[in-house]
Amino acid sequence: MDIAITLGYWLNDDGSISDILVRRLNMAKELLDKGLVGYVILSGGVANAKAKISEAMAMKNYLISIGVDEEKLIIEDNSHSTDENFYYSMPIALSYNPKMIYIVSSNEHFTYYKFNPLKQATDHLNKISKDNDIRLVVYTDTYSMDRIKE
């Protein structure tokens, strides 16, 4: 069963989600609706203490409000950085024995190399799995790219 990891984004002080995060979540819903994934991991902890809710829980609430089945959503709410998104989410994803892991993000994550989700996901996958047949695919609203095998 293929799976997606949707990366969180800073919440507004009132706990509402930004337009950037709405776009990411709509892409995650699209993957579910098209049957490309069976589950979506929602990754993000409490980065904004004023919001009083984790990014993952805010993401879950939004997806349920637009008709996504709650049973398809997996919460990962310990992470506070892109690196931690994958530190905590990759073991969850691998427990589903996927052939493909979609990384749902947006272009903002590609601004700085050290935050690049494909690099972060590849690093964590290589640390915990010897299965080089798992494909990592970055899924954004403008393009997608596959992991380059070394």
C-alpha positions as a Markdown table, in Angstrom:
| # | Residue | x | y | z |
|---|---|---|---|---|
| 1 | Met | 0.0 | 0.0 | 0.0 |
| 2 | Asp | 1.6 | 3.3 | -1.1 |
| 3 | Ile | 1.5 | 6.1 | 1.4 |
| 4 | Ala | 2.0 | 9.9 | 1.6 |
| 5 | Ile | 3.7 | 12.1 | 4.1 |
| 6 | Thr | 2.3 | 15.6 | 4.2 |
| 7 | Leu | 4.5 | 18.2 | 5.7 |
| 8 | Gly | 3.1 | 20.7 | 8.0 |
| 9 | Tyr | 3.5 | 24.5 | 7.9 |
| 10 | Trp | 3.4 | 27.2 | 10.5 |
| 11 | Leu | -0.1 | 27.7 | 11.9 |
| 12 | Asn | -1.7 | 31.2 | 12.5 |
| 13 | Asp | -1.9 | 32.3 | 16.2 |
| 14 | Asp | -5.6 | 31.3 | 16.3 |
| 15 | Gly | -4.8 | 27.8 | 15.1 |
| 16 | Ser | -6.1 | 28.3 | 11.6 |
| 17 | Ile | -4.0 | 27.0 | 8.6 |
| 18 | Ser | -2.4 | 29.1 | 5.9 |
| 19 | Asp | -3.1 | 29.1 | 2.2 |
| 20 | Ile | 0.2 | 27.2 | 1.7 |
| 21 | Leu | -0.9 | 24.4 | 4.0 |
| 22 | Val | -4.4 | 24.3 | 2.4 |
| 23 | Arg | -2.7 | 23.7 | -0.9 |
| 24 | Arg | -0.6 | 20.9 | 0.5 |
| 25 | Leu | -3.7 | 19.3 | 2.1 |
| 26 | Asn | -5.7 | 19.5 | -1.1 |
| 27 | Met | -2.8 | 17.7 | -2.8 |
| 28 | Ala | -2.9 | 15.0 | -0.2 |
| 29 | Lys | -6.7 | 14.6 | -0.7 |
| 30 | Glu | -6.1 | 14.4 | -4.4 |
| 31 | Leu | -3.7 | 11.4 | -3.9 |
| 32 | Leu | -6.3 | 9.7 | -1.8 |
| 33 | Asp | -9.1 | 10.5 | -4.2 |
| 34 | Lys | -7.1 | 9.1 | -7.2 |
| 35 | Gly | -6.4 | 5.9 | -5.2 |
| 36 | Leu | -2.6 | 6.5 | -5.4 |
| 37 | Val | -2.2 | 6.1 | -1.7 |
| 38 | Gly | -4.1 | 4.3 | 1.0 |
| 39 | Tyr | -3.1 | 6.5 | 3.9 |
| 40 | Val | -1.7 | 10.0 | 4.5 |
| 41 | Ile | 0.7 | 10.8 | 7.4 |
| 42 | Leu | 0.2 | 14.3 | 8.6 |
| 43 | Ser | 3.5 | 15.5 | 10.0 |
| 44 | Gly | 3.9 | 18.5 | 12.3 |
| 45 | Gly | 4.1 | 19.3 | 16.0 |
| 46 | Val | 3.2 | 22.4 | 17.9 |
| 47 | Ala | 5.6 | 24.9 | 16.3 |
| 48 | Asn | 3.4 | 28.0 | 17.2 |
| 49 | Ala | 2.6 | 27.8 | 20.9 |
| 50 | Lys | 0.0 | 30.5 | 20.5 |
| 51 | Ala | -2.0 | 28.2 | 18.2 |
| 52 | Lys | -2.4 | 25.6 | 21.0 |
| 53 | Ile | -2.8 | 22.8 | 18.5 |
| 54 | Ser | -0.3 | 20.7 | 16.5 |
| 55 | Glu | 0.1 | 21.3 | 12.8 |
| 56 | Ala | -0.9 | 17.6 | 12.3 |
| 57 | Met | -4.1 | 18.0 | 14.2 |
| 58 | Ala | -5.1 | 21.2 | 12.4 |
| 59 | Met | -4.3 | 19.3 | 9.1 |
| 60 | Lys | -6.5 | 16.4 | 10.2 |
| 61 | Asn | -9.4 | 18.7 | 11.1 |
| 62 | Tyr | -9.2 | 20.4 | 7.8 |
| 63 | Leu | -9.1 | 17.2 | 5.8 |
| 64 | Ile | -12.1 | 15.8 | 7.7 |
| 65 | Ser | -14.0 | 19.0 | 7.1 |
| 66 | Ile | -13.6 | 18.5 | 3.3 |
| 67 | Gly | -14.7 | 14.9 | 3.3 |
| 68 | Val | -11.6 | 12.8 | 3.9 |
| 69 | Asp | -12.2 | 9.6 | 5.8 |
| 70 | Glu | -10.5 | 9.9 | 9.2 |
| 71 | Glu | -9.3 | 6.3 | 9.1 |
| 72 | Lys | -7.0 | 7.3 | 6.2 |
| 73 | Leu | -5.2 | 9.9 | 8.3 |
| 74 | Ile | -2.2 | 9.2 | 10.5 |
| 75 | Ile | -1.1 | 11.8 | 13.0 |
| 76 | Glu | 2.6 | 12.5 | 13.6 |
| 77 | Asp | 2.8 | 15.4 | 16.0 |
| 78 | Asn | 6.3 | 15.2 | 17.5 |
| 79 | Ser | 8.2 | 17.0 | 14.8 |
| 80 | His | 9.3 | 20.6 | 14.8 |
| 81 | Ser | 11.5 | 20.7 | 11.6 |
| 82 | Thr | 11.7 | 19.2 | 8.2 |
| 83 | Asp | 14.3 | 16.8 | 9.4 |
| 84 | Glu | 12.1 | 15.7 | 12.3 |
| 85 | Asn | 9.2 | 15.3 | 9.9 |
| 86 | Phe | 11.1 | 12.4 | 8.3 |
| 87 | Tyr | 12.7 | 11.2 | 11.5 |
| 88 | Tyr | 9.3 | 10.5 | 13.0 |
| 89 | Ser | 7.3 | 9.8 | 9.8 |
| 90 | Met | 9.5 | 7.5 | 7.8 |
| 91 | Pro | 9.3 | 4.6 | 10.3 |
| 92 | Ile | 5.5 | 4.9 | 10.3 |
| 93 | Ala | 5.5 | 4.9 | 6.5 |
| 94 | Leu | 7.7 | 1.9 | 6.2 |
| 95 | Ser | 5.4 | -0.1 | 8.6 |
| 96 | Tyr | 2.9 | -0.1 | 5.7 |
| 97 | Asn | 5.4 | -1.8 | 3.4 |
| 98 | Pro | 5.0 | 0.8 | 0.6 |
| 99 | Lys | 6.6 | 0.6 | -2.9 |
| 100 | Met | 6.2 | 4.3 | -3.2 |
| 101 | Ile | 6.2 | 7.1 | -0.6 |
| 102 | Tyr | 4.8 | 10.5 | -1.8 |
| 103 | Ile | 6.2 | 13.5 | 0.0 |
| 104 | Val | 3.5 | 16.2 | -0.2 |
| 105 | Ser | 5.1 | 19.6 | 0.1 |
| 106 | Ser | 5.2 | 23.0 | -1.7 |
| 107 | Asn | 7.9 | 25.0 | -3.4 |
| 108 | Glu | 8.8 | 26.8 | -0.2 |
| 109 | His | 10.6 | 23.7 | 1.0 |
| 110 | Phe | 13.0 | 23.9 | -1.9 |
| 111 | Thr | 14.4 | 27.3 | -1.1 |
| 112 | Tyr | 17.3 | 26.1 | 1.0 |
| 113 | Tyr | 19.1 | 22.8 | 0.3 |
| 114 | Lys | 19.3 | 21.7 | 3.9 |
| 115 | Phe | 15.5 | 21.8 | 4.2 |
| 116 | Asn | 14.9 | 20.0 | 0.9 |
| 117 | Pro | 12.3 | 17.3 | 1.6 |
| 118 | Leu | 13.6 | 14.9 | -1.0 |
| 119 | Lys | 17.1 | 15.1 | 0.6 |
| 120 | Gln | 15.7 | 14.8 | 4.1 |
| 121 | Ala | 13.5 | 11.8 | 3.2 |
| 122 | Thr | 16.2 | 10.1 | 1.3 |
| 123 | Asp | 18.7 | 10.5 | 4.2 |
| 124 | His | 16.2 | 9.0 | 6.7 |
| 125 | Leu | 15.1 | 6.2 | 4.4 |
| 126 | Asn | 18.7 | 5.2 | 3.8 |
| 127 | Lys | 19.3 | 5.2 | 7.6 |
| 128 | Ile | 16.5 | 2.8 | 8.5 |
| 129 | Ser | 15.9 | 0.7 | 5.4 |
| 130 | Lys | 18.1 | -1.3 | 3.1 |
| 131 | Asp | 15.2 | -1.6 | 0.5 |
| 132 | Asn | 16.4 | 0.6 | -2.3 |
| 133 | Asp | 13.3 | -0.3 | -4.4 |
| 134 | Ile | 11.1 | 2.1 | -2.4 |
| 135 | Arg | 10.5 | 5.2 | -4.6 |
| 136 | Leu | 10.3 | 8.6 | -3.0 |
| 137 | Val | 8.3 | 11.1 | -5.0 |
| 138 | Val | 8.0 | 14.7 | -4.1 |
| 139 | Tyr | 4.4 | 15.8 | -4.9 |
| 140 | Thr | 3.8 | 19.6 | -5.2 |
| 141 | Asp | 1.3 | 21.8 | -6.9 |
| 142 | Thr | 3.7 | 22.6 | -9.7 |
| 143 | Tyr | 5.8 | 19.5 | -10.3 |
| 144 | Ser | 7.1 | 16.2 | -9.0 |
| 145 | Met | 10.5 | 14.5 | -9.0 |
| 146 | Asp | 11.8 | 11.1 | -8.0 |
| 147 | Arg | 14.7 | 10.4 | -5.7 |
| 148 | Ile | 17.9 | 9.9 | -7.5 |
| 149 | Lys | 19.4 | 6.6 | -6.5 |
| 150 | Glu | 23.0 | 6.7 | -5.6 |
